[in-house]
Amino acid sequence: MPASRRTGVDLRSGAGLDAVLRTAQAVVHCADDPSGGDEVTVYGTRRLADAAAANGLHLVHVSIVGIDDNPMRLYRRKLRAEQAIAAAGGPATVLRATQFHSLAAFFARALTFGPMTFSFGDMPFQPVDTEHVATRLADLALGASPAAYARATDLAGPDVLTIGELATLVRAHRGASAPRLVHLPAVGPVLKAVARGDNLPSATTAETGGRTFAAWLAEQPRQLRGR
Ligand SMILES: NC(=O)c1ccc[n+]([C@@H]2O[C@H](COP(=O)([O-])OP(=O)(O)OC[C@H]3O[C@@H](n4cnc5c(N)ncnc54)[C@H](OP(=O)(O)O)[C@@H]3O)[C@@H](O)[C@H]2O)c1
């Protein structure tokens, strides 16, 4: 059953957690609150992992591809969340996924000003469809439970697209012409990591699949919103 603050389960406080876990056969943990610092991402994850372990439940968690050496604060936190799950000691599987299509589209919009799109390096992404990720998470949760902490094969979408290519597709979706691409120097470790494409999965070990970004976009409303 779905569980989040909307249904009275809060990972910050642990409210409602025991009751919902009592009826669960496995847990798929997708909750996150990046604006709240460590509270939900790290401590809430540890709280959930401890509770799942205490109930003997397999915890499946979605994380992000490329977080090992990425200096981005959110990525540091997601890495600590994975470590918190491992430290809890229960059966757990972490699936790292690339950026969801909606987030890639958001980045393309956020970097587009009028007819111009700004890019630090090429800024490549290999975005993935959330339906594909959800199916994989469900398969893991319904499959055999590992004895302890395990990592699943990283998951990515079928195409690598630069921010310029993403912005062109997003603008075409609302009937606008291709943007003029303006390359800016990547300053600082975070922008350098983005420019290098540290968020891309390994070309040899990641599993790819799901709808392409273009196929996903074709099914979205003309006016894209949110992330
Ligand atoms: N977006 C991406 O491109 C991407 C890529 C790879 C991996 N991921 C990972 O996938 C997961 C989902 O990402 P998303 O972008 O879909 O996130 P999202 O839209 O922000 O959803 C986060 C969910 O967490 C719940 N939540 C927030 N605070 C909570 C709390 N204190 N207690 C319980 N639940 C809480 C929210 O529901 P309520 O408001 O009802 O509590 C919401 O449903 C995250 O772990 C993220 O790191 C995302």
The ligand as an SDF file (V2000), in Angstrom:
LIG
                    3D

 48 52  0  0  0  0  0  0  0  0999 V2000
   13.8000   12.6530  -10.0480 N   0  0  0  0  0  0  0  0  0  0  0  0
   14.8090   11.9860  -10.6070 C   0  0  0  0  0  0  0  0  0  0  0  0
   15.2600   12.2880  -11.7270 O   0  0  0  0  0  0  0  0  0  0  0  0
   15.4210   10.8130   -9.8700 C   0  0  0  0  0  0  0  0  0  0  0  0
   16.4130   10.0470  -10.4970 C   0  0  0  0  0  0  0  0  0  0  0  0
   16.9480    8.9400   -9.8220 C   0  0  0  0  0  0  0  0  0  0  0  0
   16.5010    8.6210   -8.5520 C   0  0  0  0  0  0  0  0  0  0  0  0
   15.5530    9.4180   -7.9690 N   0  0  0  0  0  0  0  0  0  0  0  0
   15.0840    9.0410   -6.6270 C   0  0  0  0  0  0  0  0  0  0  0  0
   13.7450    8.5760   -6.7650 O   0  0  0  0  0  0  0  0  0  0  0  0
   12.9990    8.9140   -5.6000 C   0  0  0  0  0  0  0  0  0  0  0  0
   11.7570    9.6870   -6.0030 C   0  0  0  0  0  0  0  0  0  0  0  0
   12.1810   10.8600   -6.6680 O   0  0  0  0  0  0  0  0  0  0  0  0
   11.1100   11.9330   -7.1210 P   0  0  0  0  0  0  0  0  0  0  0  0
   11.8340   12.9690   -7.8690 O   0  0  0  0  0  0  0  0  0  0  0  0
    9.9290   11.2490   -7.7310 O   0  0  0  0  0  0  0  0  0  0  0  0
   10.6970   12.5270   -5.7070 O   0  0  0  0  0  0  0  0  0  0  0  0
    9.4260   13.3810   -5.3210 P   0  0  0  0  0  0  0  0  0  0  0  0
    8.5400   13.6000   -6.4960 O   0  0  0  0  0  0  0  0  0  0  0  0
    9.9230   14.5560   -4.5820 O   0  0  0  0  0  0  0  0  0  0  0  0
    8.6610   12.4060   -4.3260 O   0  0  0  0  0  0  0  0  0  0  0  0
    9.1440   12.2240   -3.0500 C   0  0  0  0  0  0  0  0  0  0  0  0
    8.0860   11.5190   -2.2240 C   0  0  0  0  0  0  0  0  0  0  0  0
    8.5820   11.4830   -0.8880 O   0  0  0  0  0  0  0  0  0  0  0  0
    7.4780   11.6610   -0.0280 C   0  0  0  0  0  0  0  0  0  0  0  0
    7.9880   12.2840    1.1940 N   0  0  0  0  0  0  0  0  0  0  0  0
    8.6090   13.4830    1.3230 C   0  0  0  0  0  0  0  0  0  0  0  0
    8.8890   13.7320    2.6200 N   0  0  0  0  0  0  0  0  0  0  0  0
    8.4240   12.6600    3.3230 C   0  0  0  0  0  0  0  0  0  0  0  0
    8.4200   12.3170    4.7080 C   0  0  0  0  0  0  0  0  0  0  0  0
    8.9060   13.1400    5.6440 N   0  0  0  0  0  0  0  0  0  0  0  0
    7.8930   11.1180    5.0670 N   0  0  0  0  0  0  0  0  0  0  0  0
    7.3540   10.2960    4.1310 C   0  0  0  0  0  0  0  0  0  0  0  0
    7.3500   10.5550    2.8060 N   0  0  0  0  0  0  0  0  0  0  0  0
    7.8750   11.7330    2.4140 C   0  0  0  0  0  0  0  0  0  0  0  0
    6.4940   12.5940   -0.7640 C   0  0  0  0  0  0  0  0  0  0  0  0
    5.1400   12.2950   -0.4710 O   0  0  0  0  0  0  0  0  0  0  0  0
    4.3410   13.1840    0.6220 P   0  0  0  0  0  0  0  0  0  0  0  0
    4.4950   14.6130    0.2060 O   0  0  0  0  0  0  0  0  0  0  0  0
    2.9380   12.6770    0.5980 O   0  0  0  0  0  0  0  0  0  0  0  0
    4.9960   12.8950    1.9440 O   0  0  0  0  0  0  0  0  0  0  0  0
    6.7520   12.2130   -2.2410 C   0  0  0  0  0  0  0  0  0  0  0  0
    5.7830   11.3010   -2.6910 O   0  0  0  0  0  0  0  0  0  0  0  0
   13.9590    9.7150   -4.6940 C   0  0  0  0  0  0  0  0  0  0  0  0
   14.5490    8.8260   -3.7760 O   0  0  0  0  0  0  0  0  0  0  0  0
   15.0070   10.2240   -5.6730 C   0  0  0  0  0  0  0  0  0  0  0  0
   16.2620   10.4680   -5.0560 O   0  0  0  0  0  0  0  0  0  0  0  0
   14.9850   10.4740   -8.5920 C   0  0  0  0  0  0  0  0  0  0  0  0
  1  2  1  0
  2  3  2  0
  2  4  1  0
  4  5  1  0
  4 48  2  0
  5  6  2  0
  6  7  1  0
  7  8  2  0
  8  9  1  0
  8 48  1  0
  9 10  1  0
  9 46  1  0
 10 11  1  0
 11 12  1  0
 11 44  1  0
 12 13  1  0
 13 14  1  0
 14 15  2  0
 14 16  1  0
 14 17  1  0
 17 18  1  0
 18 19  2  0
 18 20  1  0
 18 21  1  0
 21 22  1  0
 22 23  1  0
 23 24  1  0
 23 42  1  0
 24 25  1  0
 25 26  1  0
 25 36  1  0
 26 27  1  0
 26 35  1  0
 27 28  2  0
 28 29  1  0
 29 30  1  0
 29 35  2  0
 30 31  1  0
 30 32  2  0
 32 33  1  0
 33 34  2  0
 34 35  1  0
 36 37  1  0
 36 42  1  0
 37 38  1  0
 38 39  2  0
 38 40  1  0
 38 41  1  0
 42 43  1  0
 44 45  1  0
 44 46  1  0
 46 47  1  0
M  CHG  2   8   1  16  -1
M  END
$$$$
